[in-house]
Amino acid sequence: MFMAAGLPALAQYDIDTLHVRTLGVGANVNSAFSLNVGAAARFSGLAHFGDWYDATPYGYGIQIVRPADQGDNRYHLSFVRAGNFIAGMGFLKASNTFAIQNTGSNAGTTGIFISSAGNIGINKPAPIAALDVNGQIYTSGNYIYMNGNGTLFTDANNMALFTNGGYVFSNYSNAKTRALITSGGTLFLYDTATNVTKVGISPLGNSYLNGGGLAVGMSTLPTGYMLAVNGTIGGTKLKVTQTWADYVFASDYKLPSLAEVEAHIKENHKLPDIPSEQEIAREGLDVGEMQKLQMQKIEELTLYVIELKKQLEVQQKEIEALKAK
């Protein structure tokens, strides 16, 4: 048995095999420890620490070994700051997951966790992907790079796929597309129930709405409208597909007499078939229908002028005949 008091005062010892009960070397020897080294120490071979032993040298230096189920939540290696702040690293209790944590024991769920599959979890003790983060991610750089096709998931129903050919927003299996941006910059929006394109917005070609209406300058589309604009519309041409009023020139068209038109104006203060001021204020103006009604009146006026011309020609002949007498 070696006792601290019986050792010569040497700065270094070469020890092949030493069974120590209480051994003190150097200054500040404390007999409470079986081995208390108060000077520089060196281990030239593999040093084993812990409550378990594994004879296989997995590396050089320090090898800390604990049982497969250590029965507690203690670290393999702990770091203590002034007795108040504890951090450590080691395998989780009865687990193949290695953890680095800044908590009192490895029972917590915060820290960095490395699974046996090589997945890294941040605040995620059981990571299911190469990088699995439970919490927000912040980067002070301008870019996040993904080599090849990159995919972002929020849950099984929402996915964003970034490729060299464009961007796809869909469900996890990419069976139901929400939106697609092509390499040319065209945006397609889909009906997720039918997976049919409903909106196409193109910077180069045609844009369209396939189902549903469009409200501009307002948050809701008024009932009965496919396009509603809260403001002034500017353009160089407006084409409306509309039936026309050429029926006025049909042989069976009943042209109202001017006396009937006069009576209608006196009673209703508007032309026959034309909406009133109150109707326009209440329901708005149907541009196509109004153009047709105006053309109807123009054609009726044309017939009235033709009829008056015929009457004037007859009257002129009668006047000339009276003059001749």
C-alpha positions as CSV (number, residue, x, y, z in Angstrom):
1,M,0.0,0.0,0.0
2,F,1.3,3.4,-1.0
3,M,0.7,6.3,1.3
4,A,1.1,10.0,0.4
5,A,3.6,10.6,3.2
6,G,5.8,7.7,2.1
7,L,6.4,9.0,-1.4
8,P,9.6,10.8,-2.4
9,A,9.1,14.4,-3.5
10,L,9.4,13.8,-7.3
11,A,7.9,15.9,-10.0
12,Q,7.0,12.9,-12.2
13,Y,6.3,9.1,-11.8
14,D,6.4,6.4,-14.5
15,I,3.8,3.9,-13.3
16,D,3.0,0.6,-15.3
17,T,0.6,-0.9,-12.8
18,L,-0.5,0.8,-9.6
19,H,-3.3,-0.1,-7.3
20,V,-4.0,2.9,-5.2
21,R,-6.1,3.3,-2.1
22,T,-4.9,6.8,-1.1
23,L,-2.1,8.4,-3.1
24,G,-1.1,12.0,-3.0
25,V,1.3,13.6,-5.4
26,G,2.6,17.2,-5.3
27,A,1.2,20.1,-3.4
28,N,-2.3,20.6,-2.1
29,V,-2.8,16.9,-1.3
30,N,-6.4,16.1,0.0
31,S,-6.7,12.7,1.6
32,A,-10.5,12.6,0.8
33,F,-9.5,11.5,-2.7
34,S,-7.9,8.2,-3.6
35,L,-5.7,9.9,-6.1
36,N,-5.1,13.6,-5.7
37,V,-2.6,15.1,-8.1
38,G,-1.5,18.7,-7.2
39,A,1.0,19.0,-10.0
40,A,1.1,18.4,-13.8
41,A,-0.1,14.9,-14.8
42,R,0.2,12.9,-18.0
43,F,-1.5,9.8,-19.3
44,S,0.5,8.3,-22.2
45,G,-2.1,5.6,-22.8
46,L,-5.9,5.4,-23.0
47,A,-7.5,6.7,-19.8
48,H,-10.8,5.1,-18.8
49,F,-13.4,7.0,-16.7
50,G,-16.9,6.2,-15.7
51,D,-19.0,3.5,-13.9
52,W,-18.5,1.0,-16.7
53,Y,-15.6,-0.5,-18.6
54,D,-15.0,-1.2,-22.3
55,A,-11.6,-2.6,-23.2
56,T,-11.9,-1.7,-26.8
57,P,-9.9,1.4,-27.6
58,Y,-12.2,3.5,-29.7
59,G,-9.8,6.5,-29.7
60,Y,-6.8,7.9,-27.9
61,G,-6.9,9.9,-24.7
62,I,-9.9,9.8,-22.5
63,Q,-12.7,7.2,-22.8
64,I,-15.8,7.7,-20.6
65,V,-18.0,4.6,-20.4
66,R,-21.4,4.1,-18.7
67,P,-23.8,1.1,-18.8
68,A,-26.3,0.8,-21.7
69,D,-29.0,1.8,-19.2
70,Q,-27.2,3.9,-16.7
71,G,-30.3,4.1,-14.6
72,D,-30.1,7.9,-14.2
73,N,-30.1,11.2,-16.1
74,R,-26.5,12.1,-15.3
75,Y,-24.1,13.2,-18.0
76,H,-21.0,11.2,-19.1
77,L,-19.1,14.5,-18.9
78,S,-20.3,17.5,-17.0
79,F,-19.2,21.1,-16.9
80,V,-20.0,23.2,-13.8
81,R,-19.7,27.0,-13.5
82,A,-19.5,28.2,-9.9
83,G,-21.9,25.4,-8.7
84,N,-24.9,27.1,-10.3
85,F,-24.7,26.6,-14.0
86,I,-24.4,23.0,-15.3
87,A,-23.9,21.8,-18.8
88,G,-22.9,18.3,-20.0
89,M,-22.7,15.8,-22.8
90,G,-23.3,12.1,-23.1
91,F,-25.8,9.5,-24.2
92,L,-29.4,10.0,-23.0
93,K,-30.7,7.5,-20.4
94,A,-31.2,4.0,-22.0
95,S,-30.7,5.6,-25.4
96,N,-28.3,5.6,-28.4
97,T,-28.8,9.4,-28.8
98,F,-25.9,11.5,-27.9
99,A,-26.7,15.0,-26.4
100,I,-25.0,18.2,-25.6
101,Q,-27.2,20.2,-23.1
102,N,-27.0,23.3,-21.0
103,T,-29.3,22.0,-18.2
104,G,-28.9,20.3,-14.8
105,S,-29.2,16.8,-16.3
106,N,-29.9,15.1,-19.6
107,A,-33.6,14.7,-18.7
108,G,-34.4,18.0,-20.5
109,T,-35.6,18.4,-24.1
110,T,-33.4,21.4,-24.9
111,G,-30.0,21.0,-26.5
112,I,-28.3,19.4,-29.4
113,F,-29.2,15.7,-30.0
114,I,-27.4,13.3,-32.4
115,S,-29.3,10.1,-33.2
116,S,-27.7,6.7,-34.1
117,A,-28.9,7.4,-37.7
118,G,-26.8,10.6,-37.8
119,N,-29.8,12.9,-37.6
120,I,-29.2,16.1,-35.6
121,G,-32.0,17.6,-33.5
122,I,-32.0,21.0,-32.0
123,N,-34.4,21.0,-29.0
124,K,-35.6,17.7,-30.5
125,P,-34.4,14.6,-28.6
126,A,-35.6,12.2,-31.3
127,P,-34.8,13.9,-34.7
128,I,-36.4,12.4,-37.7
129,A,-34.4,14.2,-40.4
130,A,-30.8,15.2,-41.1
131,L,-31.6,18.5,-39.3
132,D,-34.7,18.6,-37.1
133,V,-35.3,21.9,-35.4
134,N,-38.0,22.5,-32.8
135,G,-38.2,26.3,-32.8
136,Q,-37.5,29.3,-35.0
137,I,-34.4,29.5,-37.2
138,Y,-32.6,32.8,-37.7
139,T,-29.8,33.6,-40.1
140,S,-28.0,36.9,-40.5
141,G,-27.0,36.0,-44.0
142,N,-29.0,36.8,-47.2
143,Y,-29.4,33.3,-48.5
144,I,-30.1,29.7,-47.5
145,Y,-28.6,27.3,-50.0
146,M,-30.0,23.9,-50.9
147,N,-28.0,21.8,-53.3
148,G,-30.2,20.4,-56.0
149,N,-34.0,20.3,-55.5
150,G,-34.9,21.8,-52.1
151,T,-38.1,21.1,-50.3
152,L,-39.7,22.8,-47.3
153,F,-42.5,21.1,-45.3
154,T,-44.8,22.6,-42.6
155,D,-46.9,19.4,-42.2
156,A,-48.1,16.5,-44.3
157,N,-50.5,18.8,-46.2
158,N,-48.1,21.6,-47.1
159,M,-44.9,21.5,-49.1
160,A,-42.7,23.9,-51.1
161,L,-40.4,22.4,-53.7
162,F,-37.7,24.6,-55.3
163,T,-36.2,23.3,-58.5
164,N,-34.2,24.7,-61.4
165,G,-37.4,24.6,-63.4
166,G,-39.6,26.6,-61.0
167,Y,-41.4,26.4,-57.7
168,V,-44.1,24.0,-56.6
169,F,-46.4,24.4,-53.6
170,S,-48.4,21.3,-52.8
171,N,-49.1,18.6,-50.3
172,Y,-46.4,16.2,-48.9
173,S,-46.8,13.7,-51.7
174,N,-47.0,16.4,-54.4
175,A,-50.4,14.8,-55.4
176,K,-52.4,18.1,-54.9
177,T,-50.8,21.2,-56.2
178,R,-51.6,24.5,-54.6
179,A,-49.5,26.8,-56.8
180,L,-46.8,26.6,-59.4
181,I,-44.3,29.2,-60.6
182,T,-42.6,28.1,-63.8
183,S,-39.1,28.9,-64.9
184,G,-40.6,31.5,-67.2
185,G,-42.2,33.3,-64.3
186,T,-45.8,32.2,-64.9
187,L,-47.9,31.7,-61.8
188,F,-50.6,29.0,-61.7
189,L,-53.1,28.6,-58.8
190,Y,-55.0,25.3,-58.5
191,D,-58.3,24.1,-57.1
192,T,-56.9,21.6,-54.5
193,A,-60.0,19.5,-54.6
194,T,-59.9,18.8,-58.3
195,N,-56.2,19.7,-59.0
196,V,-57.3,21.8,-61.9
197,T,-55.7,25.2,-62.7
198,K,-58.0,28.0,-61.9
199,V,-55.7,31.1,-62.2
200,G,-52.9,31.7,-64.6
201,I,-50.8,34.9,-64.5
202,S,-48.1,35.2,-67.1
203,P,-45.4,37.9,-67.6
204,L,-45.0,37.0,-71.2
205,G,-48.2,35.2,-72.6
206,N,-51.8,35.2,-71.6
207,S,-53.3,35.4,-68.1
208,Y,-56.7,34.0,-67.2
209,L,-59.2,33.1,-64.5
210,N,-60.8,29.7,-64.8
211,G,-63.8,29.8,-62.5
212,G,-64.6,32.4,-60.0
213,G,-64.6,36.2,-60.4
214,L,-62.2,39.0,-59.9
215,A,-62.6,42.0,-57.6
216,V,-60.3,45.0,-58.0
217,G,-60.2,47.7,-55.4
218,M,-62.5,45.8,-53.0
219,S,-62.2,42.8,-50.7
220,T,-65.3,40.9,-51.8
221,L,-66.9,40.3,-55.2
222,P,-70.5,41.6,-55.4
223,T,-73.2,38.9,-56.1
224,G,-73.9,38.5,-59.8
225,Y,-70.6,39.8,-61.1
226,M,-67.6,38.0,-62.6
227,L,-65.5,41.3,-62.6
228,A,-66.0,44.2,-60.3
229,V,-63.8,47.3,-60.2
230,N,-64.0,50.0,-57.5
231,G,-62.5,52.8,-59.6
232,T,-62.0,54.1,-63.1
233,I,-61.2,51.6,-66.0
234,G,-59.0,52.9,-68.7
235,G,-58.5,51.2,-72.1
236,T,-58.2,51.7,-75.8
237,K,-61.0,49.4,-76.9
238,L,-64.0,47.7,-75.3
239,K,-65.7,44.8,-77.1
240,V,-69.0,43.4,-75.8
241,T,-70.6,40.2,-77.2
242,Q,-74.2,41.3,-77.5
243,T,-77.4,40.6,-79.6
244,W,-78.2,43.6,-81.9
245,A,-81.3,45.6,-82.8
246,D,-81.6,44.9,-86.5
247,Y,-85.0,43.4,-85.8
248,V,-86.3,46.9,-86.2
249,F,-85.9,46.5,-90.0
250,A,-87.8,43.2,-90.1
251,S,-91.1,43.4,-92.1
252,D,-93.2,42.3,-89.1
253,Y,-91.7,44.9,-86.7
254,K,-94.4,47.2,-85.3
255,L,-92.9,50.7,-85.4
256,P,-94.7,52.9,-82.8
257,S,-96.3,56.0,-84.2
258,L,-94.9,59.3,-83.2
259,A,-98.1,60.0,-81.4
260,E,-97.6,56.9,-79.3
261,V,-94.0,58.0,-78.6
262,E,-95.1,61.4,-77.6
263,A,-97.8,60.0,-75.2
264,H,-95.2,57.7,-73.6
265,I,-92.8,60.5,-73.0
266,K,-95.4,62.7,-71.4
267,E,-96.5,59.9,-69.1
268,N,-93.1,58.3,-68.2
269,H,-90.6,61.1,-69.0
270,K,-88.4,58.7,-71.0
271,L,-88.3,57.0,-74.3
272,P,-90.1,53.6,-74.7
273,D,-87.9,50.5,-73.8
274,I,-85.2,52.7,-72.2
275,P,-84.5,52.3,-68.5
276,S,-85.5,55.1,-66.2
277,E,-83.1,57.3,-64.2
278,Q,-84.2,55.5,-61.1
279,E,-83.5,52.0,-62.6
280,I,-80.0,53.0,-63.7
281,A,-79.2,54.5,-60.2
282,R,-80.5,51.3,-58.5
283,E,-79.2,48.6,-60.8
284,G,-76.4,50.2,-62.8
285,L,-76.0,50.5,-66.5
286,D,-75.7,47.4,-68.8
287,V,-73.4,48.8,-71.4
288,G,-74.1,46.1,-74.0
289,E,-77.8,46.2,-73.5
290,M,-77.9,50.1,-73.6
291,Q,-75.9,50.1,-76.8
292,K,-78.5,47.8,-78.4
293,L,-81.4,49.9,-77.1
294,Q,-79.8,53.1,-78.4
295,M,-79.3,51.4,-81.8
296,Q,-82.9,50.4,-81.7
297,K,-83.9,54.0,-81.3
298,I,-81.5,55.1,-84.0
299,E,-83.0,52.6,-86.4
300,E,-86.5,53.6,-85.5
301,L,-85.6,57.3,-86.0
302,T,-84.2,56.3,-89.4
303,L,-87.6,54.7,-90.3
304,Y,-89.4,57.8,-89.1
305,V,-87.1,60.0,-91.3
306,I,-87.7,57.8,-94.3
307,E,-91.5,57.9,-93.7
308,L,-91.4,61.7,-93.3
309,K,-89.3,62.0,-96.5
310,K,-91.9,60.1,-98.4
311,Q,-94.6,62.3,-97.0
312,L,-92.6,65.4,-98.0
313,E,-92.1,64.1,-101.5
314,V,-95.9,63.6,-101.9
315,Q,-96.6,67.1,-100.5
316,Q,-94.0,68.6,-102.8
317,K,-95.6,67.0,-105.8
318,E,-99.0,68.3,-104.7
319,I,-97.5,71.8,-104.2
320,E,-96.0,71.8,-107.7
321,A,-99.3,70.6,-109.2
322,L,-101.1,73.5,-107.5
323,K,-98.5,75.9,-108.7
324,A,-98.9,74.7,-112.3
325,K,-102.7,75.4,-112.2
